[in-house]
Amino acid sequence: MDLFEFALLSSGVLVLLVAGIVLTFAIVVMPGIASMDDRGFLHAFKVMDRVIQNNHPVFMFVWLGSIGLLLLAVGLGLFALNGMERVVLIAVGVLYLFGVMVPTVRINVPLNNELQRRDLDTLSIDELSELRLRFESTWNRWNVIRSIVAIVTGVAILVLLLRV
């Protein structure tokens, strides 16, 4: 296995692990806490997010590693691949960055940060309801998008690996 194949395989594994993280939030975590009252829901999410925001080492390795190794694979693939396989690899890299990472940075993380700044114990029932309404639907919508894109790109990377 050469460096390109290693980068492609490693990035595929990490991208699929990211897919697993966001998919778990989409199909287990968010539906699980959705039945809680507004304060409970917001508090539960805030506590889980704090684990991530405190730079959990495994999470950071998987999340940032998926970006770094995919960029490395794309860079090496420019020299190792030709034709349609090169185009597919570039498209996969762009799709992952713009379909998973950009929404994370531009939508999900700002929503998380807004929630982290709020003292939930001082908010009225109406304020909690409004905060949850602004947070939950947007966060969930973009998380589903991130899940689909991460799954598609991870599978595409592994299929491409089988072809090289």
C-alpha positions as CSV (number, residue, x, y, z in Angstrom):
1,M,0.0,0.0,0.0
2,D,1.5,3.3,-1.0
3,L,1.0,6.7,0.7
4,F,-1.9,7.7,-1.6
5,E,-3.8,4.4,-0.9
6,F,-3.1,4.8,2.8
7,A,-4.4,8.4,2.8
8,L,-7.5,7.4,0.8
9,L,-8.3,4.4,3.1
10,S,-7.7,6.4,6.2
11,S,-9.7,9.4,5.0
12,G,-12.5,7.0,4.1
13,V,-12.6,5.5,7.5
14,L,-12.5,8.9,9.3
15,V,-15.1,10.4,7.0
16,L,-17.4,7.4,7.7
17,L,-16.7,7.8,11.5
18,V,-17.8,11.5,11.1
19,A,-20.9,10.2,9.3
20,G,-21.6,7.9,12.2
21,I,-21.3,10.7,14.7
22,V,-23.7,13.0,12.8
23,L,-26.0,10.2,11.9
24,T,-26.2,9.1,15.6
25,F,-27.2,12.6,16.5
26,A,-29.8,12.6,13.7
27,I,-31.4,9.3,14.5
28,V,-30.8,8.7,18.2
29,V,-29.6,11.7,20.2
30,M,-31.9,14.5,18.9
31,P,-35.0,12.3,18.8
32,G,-34.1,11.0,22.2
33,I,-34.0,14.4,23.8
34,A,-36.8,15.9,21.7
35,S,-39.4,14.6,24.1
36,M,-37.9,16.6,27.0
37,D,-39.3,19.9,28.0
38,D,-37.5,23.0,26.6
39,R,-35.2,23.5,29.6
40,G,-34.3,19.8,29.7
41,F,-33.7,19.6,26.0
42,L,-31.5,22.7,25.8
43,H,-29.6,21.6,28.9
44,A,-29.0,18.1,27.6
45,F,-27.7,19.4,24.3
46,K,-25.6,22.0,26.0
47,V,-23.9,19.3,28.2
48,M,-23.2,17.0,25.3
49,D,-21.9,19.9,23.2
50,R,-19.6,20.9,26.0
51,V,-17.8,17.6,25.7
52,I,-17.0,18.3,22.1
53,Q,-16.2,22.0,22.7
54,N,-13.7,20.9,25.4
55,N,-11.7,19.3,22.5
56,H,-12.4,15.7,23.3
57,P,-9.3,14.1,21.9
58,V,-10.9,11.2,20.0
59,F,-13.6,13.4,18.6
60,M,-11.0,16.0,17.5
61,F,-8.8,13.3,15.9
62,V,-11.7,11.9,14.0
63,W,-13.2,15.2,12.9
64,L,-10.0,17.1,12.0
65,G,-8.3,14.0,10.8
66,S,-11.0,13.4,8.3
67,I,-10.3,16.8,6.8
68,G,-6.5,16.5,6.8
69,L,-6.4,13.0,5.4
70,L,-9.0,13.8,2.7
71,L,-7.0,16.8,1.6
72,L,-3.9,14.8,1.6
73,A,-5.6,12.0,-0.4
74,V,-6.9,14.6,-2.9
75,G,-3.5,16.2,-3.2
76,L,-1.8,12.9,-3.8
77,G,-4.6,11.8,-6.1
78,L,-3.8,14.6,-8.5
79,F,-0.6,12.7,-9.3
80,A,-1.8,9.1,-8.7
81,L,-5.1,9.2,-10.6
82,N,-6.2,10.1,-14.1
83,G,-9.4,10.8,-15.9
84,M,-12.7,10.2,-14.2
85,E,-11.2,8.8,-11.0
86,R,-9.3,12.0,-10.4
87,V,-12.4,14.1,-11.1
88,V,-14.4,11.9,-8.7
89,L,-11.8,12.3,-5.9
90,I,-11.8,16.1,-6.3
91,A,-15.6,16.2,-6.3
92,V,-15.7,14.0,-3.2
93,G,-13.3,16.3,-1.4
94,V,-15.2,19.4,-2.4
95,L,-18.5,17.8,-1.5
96,Y,-17.3,16.8,1.9
97,L,-15.8,20.2,2.7
98,F,-18.8,22.1,1.5
99,G,-21.5,19.6,2.6
100,V,-20.2,18.7,6.0
101,M,-17.6,21.1,7.2
102,V,-18.9,24.4,5.9
103,P,-22.4,23.9,7.4
104,T,-20.7,22.8,10.7
105,V,-18.7,26.0,10.9
106,R,-21.4,28.3,9.5
107,I,-24.6,26.9,11.0
108,N,-24.3,24.1,13.6
109,V,-21.3,25.5,15.7
110,P,-22.7,29.0,15.9
111,L,-26.0,27.6,17.1
112,N,-24.1,25.5,19.7
113,N,-22.1,28.6,20.7
114,E,-25.2,30.7,21.2
115,L,-26.7,28.0,23.4
116,Q,-23.4,27.7,25.4
117,R,-23.6,31.5,26.1
118,R,-27.1,31.3,27.6
119,D,-27.8,30.8,31.2
120,L,-30.8,28.5,30.9
121,D,-31.7,28.7,34.6
122,T,-32.4,32.5,34.2
123,L,-34.6,32.2,31.1
124,S,-38.4,32.3,31.3
125,I,-40.5,29.5,29.9
126,D,-41.3,31.7,26.9
127,E,-37.6,32.5,26.3
128,L,-36.7,28.8,26.6
129,S,-39.4,27.9,24.1
130,E,-38.2,30.6,21.6
131,L,-34.6,29.6,22.0
132,R,-35.4,25.9,21.4
133,L,-37.6,26.8,18.4
134,R,-34.7,28.8,16.8
135,F,-32.2,26.1,17.6
136,E,-33.7,22.7,17.1
137,S,-35.2,22.8,13.6
138,T,-32.3,24.5,12.0
139,W,-29.7,22.4,13.8
140,N,-31.5,19.2,12.9
141,R,-32.1,20.1,9.3
142,W,-28.4,20.8,8.7
143,N,-27.3,17.8,10.7
144,V,-29.4,15.6,8.4
145,I,-27.7,17.2,5.4
146,R,-24.3,16.7,7.0
147,S,-25.2,13.0,7.6
148,I,-26.2,12.3,4.1
149,V,-23.2,14.1,2.6
150,A,-20.8,12.4,4.9
151,I,-22.2,8.9,4.2
152,V,-22.2,9.5,0.4
153,T,-18.6,10.9,0.4
154,G,-17.3,8.1,2.7
155,V,-18.8,5.4,0.5
156,A,-17.5,7.1,-2.7
157,I,-14.0,7.2,-1.2
158,L,-14.2,3.4,-0.4
159,V,-15.5,2.7,-3.9
160,L,-12.7,4.7,-5.4
161,L,-10.2,2.9,-3.3
162,L,-11.5,-0.4,-4.7
163,R,-10.8,1.0,-8.2
164,V,-7.2,2.1,-7.6
